[in-house]
Amino acid sequence: MDRITALVWSELKLILRNRTMLTSVLVVPLALGVFLTFSQIDAPTYVVAMQIVFALGMGVYVGGTQTLVARRQSRVLKRFRTSGISDGGLLVGTVGPAAVLALAQLILFGVFDVVAGLPAPSAPLALLLAVLGGLALVTTAALATAIVTPSAERAQITTLPLFFVVVGSAVIIAVIPAGGWPDILALLPGGAIGALSRVAYGAPWTPYALVSLVAWPVLFGWLATRNFRWDARVAAV
């Protein structure tokens, strides 16, 4: 555990020193989240859903994929496999700093929301599930996407399809009325975040959200377990 903690701290310092990475995983999602707080104050479900999506999607999914691929291509991951840290611990330690920054942003968003006058959620447990389930989704998705990403620069491209699906499904579910066939969209990646944000402000629970909350992390985790590459890939020209 001490080695994993040291790895997390080391990766966190690297992120804070890298202006490009710091901007993509912290500055941009933080700015977007604050903008939403003060521009959409009459739509708390939408605001909360988007804040979760931006913090986790940009910070952990995109940032985590970039970090994993960069460490693999520089052969750091392969060297660290001889350090005594388990494979799981090594991956957690590599992606963990992005998750720490994302959770810190969500705490700040909560403060901003209170200051802006957004109503308090009537079911805070739903928001907690949205954050934890969303974190599991983007973390396992980052591991799976790293498999097909040949370089850290290409991560900006390979993460786009799923990122847009997560954002789009969360937005749609967060703003449509609960009940009826549209609820099935909660089965899409990210749909559970929108559905649970809606539940947090009084909507009924939907089983589709709970299924999505578990199914996608399991699927992406299975793909990563079977196919994750530790050796550097040759990027296509």
CORFEN-V999526 format. One line per field, one symbol per residue. ss: DSSP state (H for helix, E for strand, L for the rest). psi: psi as a letter, one per 20 degrees, with the letter a starting at -180 (. if undefined). burial: 1 if it has 9 or more other ideal C-beta (glycine too) atoms within 8 Angstrom, else 0. Layout:
ss: ???
psi: ???
burial: ???
//
This chain:
ss: LHHHHHHHHHHHHHHHHLHHHHHHHHHHHHHHHHHHHHHLLLLHHHHHHHHHHHHHHHHHHHHHHHHHHHHHHLLHHHHHLLLLLLHHHHHHHHHHHHHHHHHHHHHHHHHHHHHHLLLLLLLHHHHHHHHHHHHHHHHHHHHHHHHLLLLLLLHHHHLHHHHHHHHHHHHHHHHLLLLLHHHHHHHLLLHHHHHHHHHHLLLLLLHHHHHHHHHHHHHHHHHHHHHLLLLLLLLLL
psi: hhhgghgggghghhghiohgghghiggghgggggghgiilhjmhggggghgggggggggggggggggggghghjjggghiijiiprgghggghghghhhghghhghghhgghgghijqqqqimhhhhghgggghghghghhggghhhjohrhhihhghigghghgggghggghhiqqqqahhhiiiiqpihhggghhghhkiqqqphhghghhggghgghhggghhjpphqpqopq.
burial: 001110110011011000001111110111011101100010011111111111111111111111111111101011011000100011111111111111101101100111010100101001101110111111111111111010110111011001101111111111100000001011111111111111111000010111111111101110110001000010000
//
